[in-house]
Amino acid sequence: MDYRARQVRLHHAMQDAGVDALLVTHLPDVRYLCGFTGSNAVLAFTAGARGVQARLFTDGRYIAQAKREVHAASVRIVKGSATAHATAFVTNSTAKCCGFDATAVTVHGLAAMRATLSSKEAKQKRPASFLKPLAPLVGALRENKDEMELAKMTQAALLGCELYDDLLGWIQANMREMEVAAELEYRARKAGAEAMSFETIVASGVRSSMPHARATSARLQAGTLLTLDFGIILDGYCSDMTRTVFLSTSAKASSAGVAREQQRVFEAVLEAQQTAVATVREGVAMGTVDEAARSVLRKAGLAKYFTHSTGHGLGLEIHESPRIAARETRTLQAGMVITVEPGVYLPDRFGVRIEDTVSVTANGCEILTPAHRGWVEL
């Protein structure tokens, strides 16, 4: 990873925001800018004639880890609050104004910053206005993935597809949802995944009508739909995909009335998802992608059962900016990686969601999760 190049881009963003220092407290942002993966750190930036200088503050648990992981930043091992030490550092620098991400700093963290700034020594140097809340500068940089990031995300997504394909041959009716989730996660770990991107969703029967149903001890019921929503993490980067399959009662299950209704809804969701994916390309408004999915479901009389946004960004976190939702006027940019995941959820009956992760290109998009998404009967 070219951490110095990322810091140069951050320097430009800081200049545009009117600050010459920055405190980075959100750990995924810290990792993005210097490579550190520990659980306690603040990265302080000061900008001067020689460009931006970075210093990482962490505690004694991470002496060896910081030495191994941190790039393009010096390291300070401290006792007590890393936030307070980082604030003192920028306060004692030549910076005139220090920014922080107002969406990421906790109440406790802000109190530590203000307490450091209000100390007798600091009061002589800095007014209270020295600290400036900002929109997420680093988060905005993270929206556009570079080639190395795209390669890592593609690898994670393809491994997820392989796991899904293999799991289909193993799943049977009457298994417990938690059993399926555990098997998937076990296989993911054996295949090299660091962790799951989020708590694996396995929802069968009436529970498939809940968009974020956790896997429970409920048994998979023949003649119903099964939703699998999962992702894995490889080298820090997340994958995300959802498929819905039918647990058949016999070879002729698809001819049954209940299966026909479920398949009708499934086909509408699939059309909505594919229509939305087809609109993805650089320069298209994010709300346009959302409306592409909703318009299909509206024609099918199912739009009111689509109760969430169409997608989100992902990368070092499973949910990142941007948001693919109604009335979002921002436009897609090449290098963004987003999900496209419309769903229909009929209360107390069943639900269908189909999700792909795609990378935005100048002329369209590349689907990173190519696993079969059509009607499948197990």
PyMOL commands that set and color helices and strands:
alter all, ss='L'
color gray80, all
select helices_A, chain A and resi 3-17+27-34+60-69+82-91+107-117+120-123+128-130+137-142+147-168+177-190+205-209+253-255+257-279+286-299+303-305
alter helices_A, ss='H'
color red, helices_A
select strands_A, chain A and resi 21-24+42-48+51-58+74-77+98-101+131-134+195-196+201-204+224-230+232-234+237-238+241-247+311-313+320-324+337-340+343-346+350-353+356-360+365-367
alter strands_A, ss='S'
color yellow, strands_A
deselect
rebuild
show_as cartoon
